[in-house]
Amino acid sequence: MLKTTTAHVSASGQVISQPCVVKSVNLLAGADAATVKLYDGTIAAGRPLRAALGEAANLSDSIVFPDGVRFKTGVYAVVTGTAPSVIVGIESPQANS
């Protein structure tokens, strides 16, 4: 059974460490411009997969993937900016466990 959940991140790091499908990404910039890029794996290696958002201070942006984007190993987020908020919608067999 698949579970859908959200992960909240404000700095670079592992979002989930198992295969999953990303359904959405929301970025709320903090005091200055912010960006988020998602990578398949446990580090920021290779090319970011489909989710690269950027926004000016105190503005938000989001992207929804109706069919989802598959991540084979897990999701690693690279987040820039001062105090941004990132919400990643995740579908997996055991989301956030």
C-alpha positions as CSV (number, residue, x, y, z in Angstrom):
1,M,0.0,0.0,0.0
2,L,1.4,3.4,-1.0
3,K,1.4,6.2,1.6
4,T,1.3,9.9,0.7
5,T,2.9,12.4,3.0
6,T,4.8,15.7,3.0
7,A,8.3,16.4,4.1
8,H,9.3,19.8,5.3
9,V,12.9,21.0,4.8
10,S,14.7,24.3,5.2
11,A,18.2,23.3,4.5
12,S,20.1,20.9,2.2
13,G,19.9,17.3,3.1
14,Q,18.1,13.9,2.8
15,V,14.4,14.2,2.3
16,I,13.7,10.5,2.2
17,S,16.1,7.5,1.9
18,Q,14.0,5.0,0.0
19,P,12.5,4.7,-3.5
20,C,9.5,7.1,-3.9
21,V,7.5,9.2,-6.2
22,V,7.6,13.0,-5.8
23,K,4.2,14.4,-6.5
24,S,4.8,18.1,-5.7
25,V,7.3,20.7,-4.5
26,N,6.5,24.0,-2.8
27,L,9.1,26.7,-2.1
28,L,8.6,29.7,0.1
29,A,11.6,32.0,0.1
30,G,12.6,33.6,3.3
31,A,14.6,36.9,3.8
32,D,16.2,36.6,0.4
33,A,16.0,34.7,-2.9
34,A,15.8,30.9,-2.5
35,T,16.1,27.8,-4.7
36,V,15.5,24.1,-4.3
37,K,16.8,21.3,-6.5
38,L,16.0,17.6,-6.0
39,Y,18.5,14.8,-6.7
40,D,17.9,11.0,-6.8
41,G,20.2,9.6,-4.1
42,T,21.9,10.4,-0.9
43,I,24.0,13.3,-2.1
44,A,23.8,16.1,-4.6
45,A,25.4,14.2,-7.5
46,G,24.5,14.2,-11.1
47,R,21.7,16.3,-12.6
48,P,18.8,17.5,-10.6
49,L,15.6,15.6,-11.4
50,R,12.8,17.8,-12.7
51,A,12.3,19.9,-9.6
52,A,14.3,23.1,-9.7
53,L,12.4,26.1,-8.3
54,G,13.7,29.6,-7.5
55,E,11.9,32.6,-6.0
56,A,12.6,36.1,-4.8
57,A,12.4,37.0,-1.1
58,N,9.1,36.3,0.6
59,L,7.5,34.9,-2.5
60,S,6.5,31.3,-3.2
61,D,6.5,28.9,-6.1
62,S,5.2,25.4,-6.6
63,I,5.2,22.6,-9.1
64,V,2.9,19.6,-9.3
65,F,3.7,16.4,-11.1
66,P,0.3,14.8,-11.9
67,D,2.0,11.4,-12.7
68,G,4.8,12.0,-10.2
69,V,8.6,11.8,-10.7
70,R,10.2,8.5,-9.7
71,F,13.3,8.6,-7.5
72,K,15.1,5.2,-7.4
73,T,17.2,5.6,-4.3
74,G,15.7,8.5,-2.3
75,V,15.5,12.3,-2.5
76,Y,18.3,14.7,-1.6
77,A,17.4,18.4,-1.6
78,V,19.8,21.3,-2.2
79,V,18.2,24.4,-0.7
80,T,19.7,27.9,-0.8
81,G,18.6,31.1,0.7
82,T,18.0,32.5,4.2
83,A,15.2,30.6,6.1
84,P,13.3,29.2,3.2
85,S,10.6,26.6,3.6
86,V,10.3,23.6,1.2
87,I,7.5,21.1,1.2
88,V,7.9,18.0,-0.8
89,G,4.8,15.8,-1.5
90,I,6.0,12.1,-1.5
91,E,4.3,8.8,-2.3
92,S,6.1,5.7,-1.2
93,P,5.5,2.3,0.4
94,Q,6.5,3.7,3.8
95,A,6.8,7.5,3.4
96,N,8.9,9.1,6.1
97,S,9.4,5.9,8.1
